Amino acid sequence: MKRLRGQSFDVEEEINDQIDSASAVSDETATFGDLLKPEYRQQMFVGCSLMVLQQFTGINAVIFFSTEIFSDAGVKGST
């Protein structure tokens, strides 16, 4: 941390802040219902939309058969 902030910077306060933040977060327990809260609605929409679009575009098939596709295209080895 001193290397990032410089030798003259007091890193103890920042380290203590990070420890306090981490312990405050670890005391909380998350439930499935937390995902449905309004503040997470946009993130859930984006994540679910990406999963649906992945299925419709067929990218799973491309990823699954990628080794066969590349070998049929003439790519040899692990290039």
N, C-alpha and C positions, 0 to 999 in steps of 0.2 A: 504494500500500500504506500509505503514511503517512496518507492521508486516511481509510482504513478503521480503522487501528489507533491513530491519534492522533500528534501531532507528537513526543511524548516517548517513543514506542515505538521501539526499535531494530529496524528491518526487515531489516537486513543478514543477521542470523542466520537469519531465516525464509526469506529469498530463497535463501541458501546451502543450507538444508535442502531446499527445493523443487528446486533444481538437482541436488543429490545424488540425490534420489528419482527424478527424471526420468531421469538418466543410468543409474541402476541398473536401471530398468525397461526402458530402450531396449536394454540389453545382452543381455536375455533374448530368446530366440526361442520363439514358441508353435507348437505342433503341433496337428493335429487330435485326437490322442490326449489332449491336455490337456483337451478339452471333456468327456471321459468320466470324468474324475477324480471321486471321491466329493464333494469340496468344491463342485463345479459342477453336481452332479446335479440339485439342486432348481431352479436357474436354467434349466437345459436343459429340464427337465420343464415348467416354466411357459411358456417360450418356444415349445416345440413344441406344447403344449396350446392356446395362443392361436392358433397357425397352423391347427391342425386345426379348432378351433371356428369360426374365421373362414370356413373353407370350408363347414362344415355349416350355418351360419346364413345363408349367401347374401349376406353383406355386400359381397362383391366385385361382385356384380351390381348392387347398389344404388349403389355408388361408380362403377362403370363407366357406368351409365345415369343418373347423377344430373342431368346437364344436361337430358336428355330428360324426366325425372320432374318437375323443377321447371318446365320450360316447359309441360308438360301441365297442371300445377297452376295455371298462370296467372302465374307469377313472370316478370317482364320484365327484361331487361338483366342486369347483374352484381350484383344486389341481394343 
